[in-house]
Amino acid sequence: MPLRSPGATKVARDPVHHPLFARYYARISVSAETRMGMGGIRDRLLTGLSGRVIEIGAGNGLNFAHYPSTVSEVVAIEPERTLRQLAVENALRAEVPVDVAPGAAEALPVKSEAFDAVVVSLVLCSVRDVPRALAEVRRVLRPGGVVRFFEHGRGGGPAMVLTQRALDRTLWPPLNGGCHLARDPIAALRNAGFELGPYRRLLMPDKGPKLPTSYCVLGTAWRPETGEEAA
């Protein structure tokens, strides 16, 4: 499979470059493991996976410690250099083999139908082209393969949705690594031809004020078996 080695983090031009946000995200994501219960969310996201897994937008690699031993290999794609370097460090401490590589969600540097599972965790909010990224997910996933997702997006009543959309049009994406608040990950997966399995909507944090970032969904989808692909 044409894939760079974990140490090959130097590329001519990174697909994404948000060094200030990357450092901020690295700090808050570590504290969120216990303060917001993200460690438990990661366990639920990854439990039961097996075989070869590709994680898209792996960030600083906090999922790596939660992969079960039934996973034979994780290929972790992260476009942002600062986060990718932190992911390499976490990959070295993981109990399953993890190969960290640069790449964009819209053009994954791997072969088609090469993986048993795809993991997307807080990434669909920030990709430039959601339909193209999900088309790549379908391409690299074997027929019948599973998608595990944990995403935030549109939620709350009309006033909150209006606030999310207003922030998306103004300051939020440039200040937060391209993140968008009002995207609908469930609709995006369905429109991309995936079969939706069980999913649960939840608030993060589950107590306290409801923020534009609070509306999350955790669940499973599948690429249809050969012959069942959506037109």
LOLUMMI-922242 format. One record per residue (C-alpha): residue in three letters; residue number from 1; x, y, z. Coordinates in Angstrom, 1 decimal. Layout:
<r><code>ALA</code><pos>NUM</pos><px>X</px><py>Y</py><pz>Z</pz></r>
...
This chain:
<r><code>MET</code><pos>1</pos><px>0.0</px><py>0.0</py><pz>0.0</pz></r>
<r><code>PRO</code><pos>2</pos><px>1.5</px><py>3.4</py><pz>-1.0</pz></r>
<r><code>LEU</code><pos>3</pos><px>1.8</px><py>5.0</py><pz>2.4</pz></r>
<r><code>ARG</code><pos>4</pos><px>4.5</px><py>7.0</py><pz>4.1</pz></r>
<r><code>SER</code><pos>5</pos><px>6.2</px><py>5.7</py><pz>7.2</pz></r>
<r><code>PRO</code><pos>6</pos><px>5.3</px><py>7.2</py><pz>10.6</pz></r>
<r><code>GLY</code><pos>7</pos><px>8.5</px><py>9.1</py><pz>10.7</pz></r>
<r><code>ALA</code><pos>8</pos><px>7.9</px><py>10.8</py><pz>7.3</pz></r>
<r><code>THR</code><pos>9</pos><px>6.1</px><py>13.9</py><pz>8.6</pz></r>
<r><code>LYS</code><pos>10</pos><px>8.0</px><py>16.4</py><pz>6.4</pz></r>
<r><code>VAL</code><pos>11</pos><px>6.1</px><py>17.1</py><pz>3.2</pz></r>
<r><code>ALA</code><pos>12</pos><px>6.5</px><py>19.8</py><pz>0.6</pz></r>
<r><code>ARG</code><pos>13</pos><px>3.2</px><py>21.5</py><pz>1.6</pz></r>
<r><code>ASP</code><pos>14</pos><px>0.8</px><py>20.5</py><pz>4.3</pz></r>
<r><code>PRO</code><pos>15</pos><px>-2.9</px><py>20.2</py><pz>3.2</pz></r>
<r><code>VAL</code><pos>16</pos><px>-3.9</px><py>22.1</py><pz>6.4</pz></r>
<r><code>HIS</code><pos>17</pos><px>-1.8</px><py>24.6</py><pz>8.3</pz></r>
<r><code>HIS</code><pos>18</pos><px>-3.3</px><py>25.9</py><pz>11.6</pz></r>
<r><code>PRO</code><pos>19</pos><px>-0.4</px><py>25.9</py><pz>14.0</pz></r>
<r><code>LEU</code><pos>20</pos><px>-1.9</px><py>28.2</py><pz>16.6</pz></r>
<r><code>PHE</code><pos>21</pos><px>-5.2</px><py>26.4</py><pz>16.7</pz></r>
<r><code>ALA</code><pos>22</pos><px>-3.4</px><py>23.0</py><pz>16.7</pz></r>
<r><code>ARG</code><pos>23</pos><px>-1.5</px><py>24.0</py><pz>19.9</pz></r>
<r><code>TYR</code><pos>24</pos><px>-4.7</px><py>25.2</py><pz>21.5</pz></r>
<r><code>TYR</code><pos>25</pos><px>-6.6</px><py>22.1</py><pz>20.5</pz></r>
<r><code>ALA</code><pos>26</pos><px>-3.9</px><py>19.8</py><pz>21.8</pz></r>
<r><code>ARG</code><pos>27</pos><px>-4.2</px><py>21.4</py><pz>25.3</pz></r>
<r><code>ILE</code><pos>28</pos><px>-7.9</px><py>21.4</py><pz>25.6</pz></r>
<r><code>SER</code><pos>29</pos><px>-8.4</px><py>17.9</py><pz>24.1</pz></r>
<r><code>VAL</code><pos>30</pos><px>-6.1</px><py>16.4</py><pz>26.8</pz></r>
<r><code>SER</code><pos>31</pos><px>-8.1</px><py>18.1</py><pz>29.6</pz></r>
<r><code>ALA</code><pos>32</pos><px>-11.4</px><py>17.1</py><pz>28.0</pz></r>
<r><code>GLU</code><pos>33</pos><px>-10.4</px><py>13.4</py><pz>28.5</pz></r>
<r><code>THR</code><pos>34</pos><px>-11.5</px><py>13.5</py><pz>32.1</pz></r>
<r><code>ARG</code><pos>35</pos><px>-13.2</px><py>16.9</py><pz>32.5</pz></r>
<r><code>MET</code><pos>36</pos><px>-15.7</px><py>16.3</py><pz>29.7</pz></r>
<r><code>GLY</code><pos>37</pos><px>-15.7</px><py>12.5</py><pz>29.7</pz></r>
<r><code>MET</code><pos>38</pos><px>-14.0</px><py>12.2</py><pz>26.3</pz></r>
<r><code>GLY</code><pos>39</pos><px>-12.1</px><py>9.1</py><pz>27.3</pz></r>
<r><code>GLY</code><pos>40</pos><px>-15.4</px><py>7.3</py><pz>27.8</pz></r>
<r><code>ILE</code><pos>41</pos><px>-16.7</px><py>8.6</py><pz>24.5</pz></r>
<r><code>ARG</code><pos>42</pos><px>-13.5</px><py>7.2</py><pz>22.7</pz></r>
<r><code>ASP</code><pos>43</pos><px>-14.1</px><py>3.8</py><pz>24.3</pz></r>
<r><code>ARG</code><pos>44</pos><px>-17.6</px><py>3.7</py><pz>23.0</pz></r>
<r><code>LEU</code><pos>45</pos><px>-16.6</px><py>4.9</py><pz>19.6</pz></r>
<r><code>LEU</code><pos>46</pos><px>-14.0</px><py>2.2</py><pz>19.1</pz></r>
<r><code>THR</code><pos>47</pos><px>-15.2</px><py>-0.8</py><pz>21.0</pz></r>
<r><code>GLY</code><pos>48</pos><px>-15.7</px><py>-3.9</py><pz>18.9</pz></r>
<r><code>LEU</code><pos>49</pos><px>-13.6</px><py>-2.8</py><pz>16.0</pz></r>
<r><code>SER</code><pos>50</pos><px>-11.3</px><py>-5.4</py><pz>14.3</pz></r>
<r><code>GLY</code><pos>51</pos><px>-9.0</px><py>-5.8</py><pz>11.4</pz></r>
<r><code>ARG</code><pos>52</pos><px>-7.4</px><py>-2.9</py><pz>9.5</pz></r>
<r><code>VAL</code><pos>53</pos><px>-8.7</px><py>0.6</py><pz>10.5</pz></r>
<r><code>ILE</code><pos>54</pos><px>-8.1</px><py>4.0</py><pz>8.9</pz></r>
<r><code>GLU</code><pos>55</pos><px>-8.7</px><py>7.0</py><pz>11.1</pz></r>
<r><code>ILE</code><pos>56</pos><px>-9.3</px><py>10.3</py><pz>9.2</pz></r>
<r><code>GLY</code><pos>57</pos><px>-8.3</px><py>13.5</py><pz>10.9</pz></r>
<r><code>ALA</code><pos>58</pos><px>-6.6</px><py>11.8</py><pz>13.8</pz></r>
<r><code>GLY</code><pos>59</pos><px>-5.6</px><py>15.1</py><pz>15.5</pz></r>
<r><code>ASN</code><pos>60</pos><px>-3.1</px><py>14.5</py><pz>18.3</pz></r>
<r><code>GLY</code><pos>61</pos><px>-3.8</px><py>10.8</py><pz>18.4</pz></r>
<r><code>LEU</code><pos>62</pos><px>-5.8</px><py>10.5</py><pz>21.6</pz></r>
<r><code>ASN</code><pos>63</pos><px>-7.9</px><py>7.8</py><pz>20.1</pz></r>
<r><code>PHE</code><pos>64</pos><px>-4.9</px><py>5.5</py><pz>19.8</pz></r>
<r><code>ALA</code><pos>65</pos><px>-4.9</px><py>4.3</py><pz>23.4</pz></r>
<r><code>HIS</code><pos>66</pos><px>-8.5</px><py>3.2</py><pz>23.1</pz></r>
<r><code>TYR</code><pos>67</pos><px>-8.3</px><py>0.8</py><pz>20.1</pz></r>
<r><code>PRO</code><pos>68</pos><px>-9.1</px><py>-2.8</py><pz>21.2</pz></r>
<r><code>SER</code><pos>69</pos><px>-6.5</px><py>-5.5</py><pz>20.6</pz></r>
<r><code>THR</code><pos>70</pos><px>-8.7</px><py>-7.0</py><pz>17.9</pz></r>
<r><code>VAL</code><pos>71</pos><px>-7.5</px><py>-4.2</py><pz>15.6</pz></r>
<r><code>SER</code><pos>72</pos><px>-4.5</px><py>-5.4</py><pz>13.6</pz></r>
<r><code>GLU</code><pos>73</pos><px>-3.4</px><py>-2.0</py><pz>12.3</pz></r>
<r><code>VAL</code><pos>74</pos><px>-4.5</px><py>1.7</py><pz>12.4</pz></r>
<r><code>VAL</code><pos>75</pos><px>-3.5</px><py>4.0</py><pz>9.5</pz></r>
<r><code>ALA</code><pos>76</pos><px>-4.0</px><py>7.5</py><pz>11.0</pz></r>
<r><code>ILE</code><pos>77</pos><px>-4.3</px><py>10.4</py><pz>8.5</pz></r>
<r><code>GLU</code><pos>78</pos><px>-3.7</px><py>13.9</py><pz>9.9</pz></r>
<r><code>PRO</code><pos>79</pos><px>-3.1</px><py>16.9</py><pz>7.6</pz></r>
<r><code>GLU</code><pos>80</pos><px>-2.0</px><py>19.5</py><pz>10.2</pz></r>
<r><code>ARG</code><pos>81</pos><px>1.8</px><py>19.2</py><pz>11.0</pz></r>
<r><code>THR</code><pos>82</pos><px>1.8</px><py>20.1</py><pz>14.6</pz></r>
<r><code>LEU</code><pos>83</pos><px>-1.0</px><py>17.7</py><pz>15.5</pz></r>
<r><code>ARG</code><pos>84</pos><px>0.5</px><py>15.0</py><pz>13.3</pz></r>
<r><code>GLN</code><pos>85</pos><px>3.8</px><py>15.2</py><pz>15.2</pz></r>
<r><code>LEU</code><pos>86</pos><px>1.9</px><py>14.8</py><pz>18.5</pz></r>
<r><code>ALA</code><pos>87</pos><px>0.0</px><py>11.9</py><pz>17.0</pz></r>
<r><code>VAL</code><pos>88</pos><px>3.3</px><py>10.2</py><pz>16.1</pz></r>
<r><code>GLU</code><pos>89</pos><px>4.3</px><py>10.4</py><pz>19.8</pz></r>
<r><code>ASN</code><pos>90</pos><px>1.0</px><py>8.9</py><pz>20.9</pz></r>
<r><code>ALA</code><pos>91</pos><px>1.3</px><py>6.2</py><pz>18.2</pz></r>
<r><code>LEU</code><pos>92</pos><px>4.6</px><py>5.0</py><pz>19.7</pz></r>
<r><code>ARG</code><pos>93</pos><px>2.8</px><py>4.4</py><pz>23.1</pz></r>
<r><code>ALA</code><pos>94</pos><px>-0.2</px><py>2.6</py><pz>21.5</pz></r>
<r><code>GLU</code><pos>95</pos><px>-0.8</px><py>-1.1</py><pz>22.2</pz></r>
<r><code>VAL</code><pos>96</pos><px>-1.9</px><py>-1.6</py><pz>18.5</pz></r>
<r><code>PRO</code><pos>97</pos><px>0.3</px><py>-0.8</py><pz>15.5</pz></r>
<r><code>VAL</code><pos>98</pos><px>-0.4</px><py>2.8</py><pz>14.3</pz></r>
<r><code>ASP</code><pos>99</pos><px>1.0</px><py>4.4</py><pz>11.2</pz></r>
<r><code>VAL</code><pos>100</pos><px>0.6</px><py>8.2</py><pz>11.1</pz></r>
<r><code>ALA</code><pos>101</pos><px>0.8</px><py>9.9</py><pz>7.7</pz></r>
<r><code>PRO</code><pos>102</pos><px>0.0</px><py>13.2</py><pz>6.2</pz></r>
<r><code>GLY</code><pos>103</pos><px>-3.0</px><py>13.6</py><pz>3.8</pz></r>
<r><code>ALA</code><pos>104</pos><px>-6.3</px><py>15.3</py><pz>3.2</pz></r>
<r><code>ALA</code><pos>105</pos><px>-9.7</px><py>13.7</py><pz>3.8</pz></r>
<r><code>GLU</code><pos>106</pos><px>-10.7</px><py>14.6</py><pz>0.2</pz></r>
<r><code>ALA</code><pos>107</pos><px>-7.7</px><py>12.6</py><pz>-1.3</pz></r>
<r><code>LEU</code><pos>108</pos><px>-6.7</px><py>9.8</py><pz>1.0</pz></r>
<r><code>PRO</code><pos>109</pos><px>-3.2</px><py>8.3</py><pz>0.2</pz></r>
<r><code>VAL</code><pos>110</pos><px>-4.3</px><py>4.7</py><pz>0.4</pz></r>
<r><code>LYS</code><pos>111</pos><px>-5.7</px><py>2.0</py><pz>-1.9</pz></r>
<r><code>SER</code><pos>112</pos><px>-9.4</px><py>1.4</py><pz>-2.5</pz></r>
<r><code>GLU</code><pos>113</pos><px>-11.3</px><py>-1.1</py><pz>-0.4</pz></r>
<r><code>ALA</code><pos>114</pos><px>-8.3</px><py>-1.7</py><pz>1.8</pz></r>
<r><code>PHE</code><pos>115</pos><px>-9.9</px><py>-1.2</py><pz>5.3</pz></r>
<r><code>ASP</code><pos>116</pos><px>-12.4</px><py>-3.0</py><pz>7.5</pz></r>
<r><code>ALA</code><pos>117</pos><px>-13.4</px><py>0.1</py><pz>9.3</pz></r>
<r><code>VAL</code><pos>118</pos><px>-13.1</px><py>3.9</py><pz>9.1</pz></r>
<r><code>VAL</code><pos>119</pos><px>-13.1</px><py>6.2</py><pz>12.1</pz></r>
<r><code>VAL</code><pos>120</pos><px>-14.1</px><py>9.9</py><pz>11.9</pz></r>
<r><code>SER</code><pos>121</pos><px>-14.0</px><py>11.8</py><pz>15.1</pz></r>
<r><code>LEU</code><pos>122</pos><px>-14.6</px><py>15.5</py><pz>15.3</pz></r>
<r><code>VAL</code><pos>123</pos><px>-13.4</px><py>15.9</py><pz>11.7</pz></r>
<r><code>LEU</code><pos>124</pos><px>-16.4</px><py>16.4</py><pz>9.4</pz></r>
<r><code>CYS</code><pos>125</pos><px>-16.9</px><py>19.8</py><pz>10.9</pz></r>
<r><code>SER</code><pos>126</pos><px>-13.6</px><py>21.0</py><pz>9.4</pz></r>
<r><code>VAL</code><pos>127</pos><px>-13.1</px><py>19.2</py><pz>6.1</pz></r>
<r><code>ARG</code><pos>128</pos><px>-13.3</px><py>21.6</py><pz>3.1</pz></r>
<r><code>ASP</code><pos>129</pos><px>-15.6</px><py>19.3</py><pz>1.1</pz></r>
<r><code>VAL</code><pos>130</pos><px>-17.8</px><py>17.0</py><pz>3.1</pz></r>
<r><code>PRO</code><pos>131</pos><px>-19.3</px><py>15.0</py><pz>0.1</pz></r>
<r><code>ARG</code><pos>132</pos><px>-15.9</px><py>14.5</py><pz>-1.4</pz></r>
<r><code>ALA</code><pos>133</pos><px>-14.4</px><py>13.4</py><pz>1.9</pz></r>
<r><code>LEU</code><pos>134</pos><px>-17.2</px><py>10.9</py><pz>2.5</pz></r>
<r><code>ALA</code><pos>135</pos><px>-16.8</px><py>9.6</py><pz>-1.1</pz></r>
<r><code>GLU</code><pos>136</pos><px>-13.2</px><py>8.9</py><pz>-0.2</pz></r>
<r><code>VAL</code><pos>137</pos><px>-14.4</px><py>7.1</py><pz>3.0</pz></r>
<r><code>ARG</code><pos>138</pos><px>-16.5</px><py>4.8</py><pz>0.8</pz></r>
<r><code>ARG</code><pos>139</pos><px>-13.7</px><py>4.3</py><pz>-1.6</pz></r>
<r><code>VAL</code><pos>140</pos><px>-11.2</px><py>3.0</py><pz>0.9</pz></r>
<r><code>LEU</code><pos>141</pos><px>-13.7</px><py>1.0</py><pz>2.9</pz></r>
<r><code>ARG</code><pos>142</pos><px>-14.4</px><py>-2.6</py><pz>1.8</pz></r>
<r><code>PRO</code><pos>143</pos><px>-18.0</px><py>-3.4</py><pz>1.0</pz></r>
<r><code>GLY</code><pos>144</pos><px>-19.8</px><py>-4.1</py><pz>4.2</pz></r>
<r><code>GLY</code><pos>145</pos><px>-17.2</px><py>-2.3</py><pz>6.2</pz></r>
<r><code>VAL</code><pos>146</pos><px>-18.1</px><py>-0.1</py><pz>9.2</pz></r>
<r><code>VAL</code><pos>147</pos><px>-17.8</px><py>3.6</py><pz>9.8</pz></r>
<r><code>ARG</code><pos>148</pos><px>-17.6</px><py>4.7</py><pz>13.4</pz></r>
<r><code>PHE</code><pos>149</pos><px>-18.3</px><py>8.4</py><pz>14.0</pz></r>
<r><code>PHE</code><pos>150</pos><px>-18.4</px><py>11.0</py><pz>16.7</pz></r>
<r><code>GLU</code><pos>151</pos><px>-19.2</px><py>14.5</py><pz>15.4</pz></r>
<r><code>HIS</code><pos>152</pos><px>-20.7</px><py>17.7</py><pz>16.5</pz></r>
<r><code>GLY</code><pos>153</pos><px>-23.0</px><py>19.8</py><pz>14.4</pz></r>
<r><code>ARG</code><pos>154</pos><px>-26.4</px><py>21.5</py><pz>14.1</pz></r>
<r><code>GLY</code><pos>155</pos><px>-28.6</px><py>21.2</py><pz>17.1</pz></r>
<r><code>GLY</code><pos>156</pos><px>-30.9</px><py>23.0</py><pz>19.6</pz></r>
<r><code>GLY</code><pos>157</pos><px>-33.8</px><py>25.1</py><pz>18.7</pz></r>
<r><code>PRO</code><pos>158</pos><px>-34.1</px><py>27.7</py><pz>15.9</pz></r>
<r><code>ALA</code><pos>159</pos><px>-32.3</px><py>30.4</py><pz>17.9</pz></r>
<r><code>MET</code><pos>160</pos><px>-29.3</px><py>28.1</py><pz>18.4</pz></r>
<r><code>VAL</code><pos>161</pos><px>-29.2</px><py>27.0</py><pz>14.8</pz></r>
<r><code>LEU</code><pos>162</pos><px>-29.3</px><py>30.6</py><pz>13.7</pz></r>
<r><code>THR</code><pos>163</pos><px>-26.4</px><py>31.4</py><pz>16.0</pz></r>
<r><code>GLN</code><pos>164</pos><px>-24.4</px><py>28.4</py><pz>14.7</pz></r>
<r><code>ARG</code><pos>165</pos><px>-25.0</px><py>29.6</py><pz>11.1</pz></r>
<r><code>ALA</code><pos>166</pos><px>-24.1</px><py>33.2</py><pz>11.9</pz></r>
<r><code>LEU</code><pos>167</pos><px>-20.8</px><py>32.0</py><pz>13.5</pz></r>
<r><code>ASP</code><pos>168</pos><px>-20.1</px><py>29.8</py><pz>10.5</pz></r>
<r><code>ARG</code><pos>169</pos><px>-20.3</px><py>32.8</py><pz>8.2</pz></r>
<r><code>THR</code><pos>170</pos><px>-18.1</px><py>35.0</py><pz>10.3</pz></r>
<r><code>LEU</code><pos>171</pos><px>-15.4</px><py>34.4</py><pz>12.9</pz></r>
<r><code>TRP</code><pos>172</pos><px>-15.7</px><py>30.7</py><pz>13.9</pz></r>
<r><code>PRO</code><pos>173</pos><px>-14.0</px><py>28.8</py><pz>11.1</pz></r>
<r><code>PRO</code><pos>174</pos><px>-10.9</px><py>31.1</py><pz>10.8</pz></r>
<r><code>LEU</code><pos>175</pos><px>-10.4</px><py>31.0</py><pz>14.6</pz></r>
<r><code>ASN</code><pos>176</pos><px>-11.0</px><py>27.3</py><pz>15.0</pz></r>
<r><code>GLY</code><pos>177</pos><px>-9.1</px><py>25.5</py><pz>12.3</pz></r>
<r><code>GLY</code><pos>178</pos><px>-11.8</px><py>25.6</py><pz>9.7</pz></r>
<r><code>CYS</code><pos>179</pos><px>-14.5</px><py>24.1</py><pz>12.1</pz></r>
<r><code>HIS</code><pos>180</pos><px>-18.2</px><py>24.7</py><pz>11.2</pz></r>
<r><code>LEU</code><pos>181</pos><px>-20.9</px><py>24.5</py><pz>13.7</pz></r>
<r><code>ALA</code><pos>182</pos><px>-24.1</px><py>24.0</py><pz>11.7</pz></r>
<r><code>ARG</code><pos>183</pos><px>-23.2</px><py>21.0</py><pz>9.6</pz></r>
<r><code>ASP</code><pos>184</pos><px>-25.4</px><py>17.9</py><pz>9.8</pz></r>
<r><code>PRO</code><pos>185</pos><px>-23.2</px><py>14.7</py><pz>10.0</pz></r>
<r><code>ILE</code><pos>186</pos><px>-26.1</px><py>12.3</py><pz>9.9</pz></r>
<r><code>ALA</code><pos>187</pos><px>-27.6</px><py>13.8</py><pz>6.7</pz></r>
<r><code>ALA</code><pos>188</pos><px>-24.1</px><py>13.9</py><pz>5.2</pz></r>
<r><code>LEU</code><pos>189</pos><px>-23.5</px><py>10.2</py><pz>5.8</pz></r>
<r><code>ARG</code><pos>190</pos><px>-26.9</px><py>9.3</py><pz>4.5</pz></r>
<r><code>ASN</code><pos>191</pos><px>-26.5</px><py>11.4</py><pz>1.4</pz></r>
<r><code>ALA</code><pos>192</pos><px>-23.1</px><py>9.8</py><pz>0.7</pz></r>
<r><code>GLY</code><pos>193</pos><px>-24.8</px><py>6.4</py><pz>0.5</pz></r>
<r><code>PHE</code><pos>194</pos><px>-24.0</px><py>4.9</py><pz>3.8</pz></r>
<r><code>GLU</code><pos>195</pos><px>-26.4</px><py>2.7</py><pz>5.7</pz></r>
<r><code>LEU</code><pos>196</pos><px>-27.0</px><py>4.3</py><pz>9.1</pz></r>
<r><code>GLY</code><pos>197</pos><px>-26.9</px><py>2.0</py><pz>12.1</pz></r>
<r><code>PRO</code><pos>198</pos><px>-27.6</px><py>2.9</py><pz>15.7</pz></r>
<r><code>TYR</code><pos>199</pos><px>-26.6</px><py>6.4</py><pz>16.7</pz></r>
<r><code>ARG</code><pos>200</pos><px>-27.1</px><py>8.5</py><pz>19.8</pz></r>
<r><code>ARG</code><pos>201</pos><px>-27.3</px><py>12.3</py><pz>20.1</pz></r>
<r><code>LEU</code><pos>202</pos><px>-25.7</px><py>13.7</py><pz>23.2</pz></r>
<r><code>LEU</code><pos>203</pos><px>-24.5</px><py>17.0</py><pz>24.7</pz></r>
<r><code>MET</code><pos>204</pos><px>-20.9</px><py>17.8</py><pz>25.4</pz></r>
<r><code>PRO</code><pos>205</pos><px>-20.6</px><py>18.7</py><pz>28.2</pz></r>
<r><code>ASP</code><pos>206</pos><px>-23.7</px><py>17.0</py><pz>29.4</pz></r>
<r><code>LYS</code><pos>207</pos><px>-24.1</px><py>19.4</py><pz>32.3</pz></r>
<r><code>GLY</code><pos>208</pos><px>-24.0</px><py>23.2</py><pz>32.3</pz></r>
<r><code>PRO</code><pos>209</pos><px>-24.9</px><py>25.7</py><pz>29.6</pz></r>
<r><code>LYS</code><pos>210</pos><px>-25.6</px><py>24.5</py><pz>26.0</pz></r>
<r><code>LEU</code><pos>211</pos><px>-23.0</px><py>25.9</py><pz>23.7</pz></r>
<r><code>PRO</code><pos>212</pos><px>-23.0</px><py>26.1</py><pz>19.9</pz></r>
<r><code>THR</code><pos>213</pos><px>-20.4</px><py>23.2</py><pz>20.0</pz></r>
<r><code>SER</code><pos>214</pos><px>-22.5</px><py>21.0</py><pz>22.4</pz></r>
<r><code>TYR</code><pos>215</pos><px>-24.7</px><py>19.1</py><pz>20.0</pz></r>
<r><code>CYS</code><pos>216</pos><px>-22.9</px><py>15.8</py><pz>19.2</pz></r>
<r><code>VAL</code><pos>217</pos><px>-23.8</px><py>12.4</py><pz>17.7</pz></r>
<r><code>LEU</code><pos>218</pos><px>-22.1</px><py>9.1</py><pz>18.3</pz></r>
<r><code>GLY</code><pos>219</pos><px>-22.8</px><py>6.1</py><pz>16.1</pz></r>
<r><code>THR</code><pos>220</pos><px>-22.2</px><py>3.6</py><pz>13.4</pz></r>
<r><code>ALA</code><pos>221</pos><px>-22.8</px><py>3.4</py><pz>9.6</pz></r>
<r><code>TRP</code><pos>222</pos><px>-21.9</px><py>0.8</py><pz>7.0</pz></r>
<r><code>ARG</code><pos>223</pos><px>-20.8</px><py>0.8</py><pz>3.4</pz></r>
<r><code>PRO</code><pos>224</pos><px>-23.4</px><py>-1.3</py><pz>1.6</pz></r>
<r><code>GLU</code><pos>225</pos><px>-22.4</px><py>-4.7</py><pz>0.4</pz></r>
<r><code>THR</code><pos>226</pos><px>-21.5</px><py>-5.0</py><pz>-3.4</pz></r>
<r><code>GLY</code><pos>227</pos><px>-24.7</px><py>-4.8</py><pz>-5.4</pz></r>
<r><code>GLU</code><pos>228</pos><px>-26.4</px><py>-2.6</py><pz>-2.8</pz></r>
<r><code>GLU</code><pos>229</pos><px>-24.6</px><py>0.6</py><pz>-3.5</pz></r>
<r><code>ALA</code><pos>230</pos><px>-26.7</px><py>3.7</py><pz>-3.7</pz></r>
<r><code>ALA</code><pos>231</pos><px>-27.2</px><py>5.1</py><pz>-7.2</pz></r>
